[in-house]
Amino acid sequence: MNIDAINWKILDCLQQNARQSNTEIARKVGISSPAVAERIHKMEDIGVIEGYHAKVCYIETGNQLKAIITLRAFMGRLKPFIEKVKEFNEVVNCYRITGNENIVMEVVLKNQQHLAKFIDQLITYGETTTHIVLSNVIENNPIVKSAHL
């Protein structure tokens, strides 16, 4: 499937608000609502659109801290960590990366004590570096940029 200018506009609309109707998107991109629905369905089928997600405010869930934690895995501990990290409820996102560290995680925690206990679990797998998030500079920056439009 060709991701043409109209598909990029549809993707941009969905990234701004995935709950808007096909009719609303059609009005913004200049094609019919059934044509929008068909294009969205095709992009879902081929995997361009991977899913739709709710954005949750971590503070309202009782978590007061957000942190970015990197892990430099000890020899032979990376694979066991990759399996274990899936069990940690604190982890919002986890990436295997290049460079001195092997892993970078975005985590949400109740407080400093929770952070300390969480790090205690991680240090059996490697050396950690923790950065407390103070604010969000770019909020859910969409992949689709106006250069594609």
C-alpha positions in Angstrom: 0.0 0.0 0.0 1.2 3.4 -0.9 1.3 5.9 2.0 0.2 8.9 -0.1 -0.4 12.5 1.1 -4.0 11.7 2.0 -3.0 8.7 4.1 -0.4 10.9 5.9 -3.1 13.4 6.7 -5.4 10.6 8.0 -2.5 9.3 10.2 -1.9 12.9 11.4 -5.6 13.2 12.4 -5.6 9.8 14.2 -2.5 10.7 16.1 -4.0 14.0 17.2 -7.3 12.3 18.3 -7.9 8.6 17.5 -11.5 8.9 18.7 -12.6 11.4 16.1 -15.1 10.0 13.6 -14.4 9.1 10.0 -16.7 11.9 9.0 -14.7 14.4 10.9 -11.4 13.1 9.4 -13.0 13.1 5.9 -13.9 16.8 6.3 -10.3 17.6 7.3 -8.6 15.6 4.5 -11.1 16.3 1.7 -12.4 12.8 0.8 -15.6 10.9 1.7 -16.2 9.2 5.0 -16.3 5.7 3.4 -13.0 6.3 1.7 -11.4 7.3 5.0 -12.8 4.2 6.6 -11.4 2.0 3.8 -8.0 3.7 4.0 -7.8 3.3 7.8 -8.8 -0.4 7.5 -6.1 -1.0 4.9 -3.5 0.7 7.1 -4.6 -1.4 10.0 -4.4 -4.6 8.0 -0.9 -4.0 6.7 0.4 -2.9 10.2 0.9 0.8 9.5 -1.6 1.5 12.3 -0.6 -0.9 15.1 -3.4 0.0 17.6 -5.2 2.7 19.6 -4.3 3.6 23.2 -5.7 5.5 26.1 -3.3 8.1 27.6 -3.3 7.7 31.4 -2.2 10.4 33.9 0.2 8.5 36.1 -0.3 11.0 39.0 -4.0 10.3 39.1 -3.2 6.6 39.4 -1.3 7.2 42.7 2.2 7.5 41.2 4.0 10.6 42.1 7.3 10.0 40.3 8.2 9.4 36.7 11.8 8.3 35.9 14.0 7.3 33.1 16.3 4.5 34.1 19.1 3.0 32.1 20.6 -0.4 32.7 24.1 -1.5 31.7 23.6 -5.3 32.0 26.2 -7.5 33.7 27.7 -10.3 31.5 25.1 -12.9 30.9 22.3 -11.0 32.6 20.7 -9.2 29.6 18.5 -12.0 28.4 17.2 -12.8 31.9 16.5 -9.1 32.4 14.5 -8.9 29.1 12.3 -11.7 30.3 11.9 -10.3 33.9 11.2 -6.7 32.9 7.8 -7.8 31.4 6.7 -8.6 35.0 7.4 -5.1 36.4 4.2 -3.1 36.6 6.3 0.1 37.1 7.7 0.0 33.6 5.7 2.0 31.0 8.2 1.6 28.2 11.4 -0.4 27.8 13.8 -0.2 24.9 17.0 -2.2 24.1 19.5 0.4 22.9 23.0 0.8 21.5 25.8 2.4 23.4 27.2 1.9 26.9 23.8 1.0 28.4 21.8 -1.9 27.0 18.3 -0.8 28.3 16.4 2.4 28.8 13.1 2.3 30.7 10.4 4.8 31.4 8.9 4.0 34.8 6.2 5.4 37.2 6.5 5.0 40.9 4.5 5.9 44.0 7.4 7.7 45.8 11.1 7.7 46.6 10.9 4.6 48.7 9.2 2.8 45.8 12.0 3.9 43.5 14.6 2.6 45.9 12.9 -0.8 46.1 12.6 -0.9 42.3 16.3 -0.1 41.8 17.1 -2.8 44.3 15.4 -5.3 42.0 17.3 -4.0 38.9 20.8 -4.0 40.4 20.9 -7.8 40.3 20.9 -7.5 36.5 23.3 -4.6 36.0 24.4 -1.1 36.8 21.6 1.5 36.7 21.4 5.2 36.2 18.3 7.0 37.2 16.9 10.4 36.0 13.8 11.9 37.6 11.5 13.4 35.0 10.6 17.0 36.0 8.4 17.9 33.0 7.3 16.8 29.6 8.8 19.1 26.9 7.1 17.4 23.9 3.7 15.7 24.6 3.2 12.6 22.3 4.9 14.1 19.3 3.3 12.4 16.3 5.5 10.5 13.9 3.7 12.1 11.0 5.3 15.5 10.4 3.9 18.2 8.2 6.8 17.5 5.7 4.8 14.4 4.7 1.6 16.4 4.2 
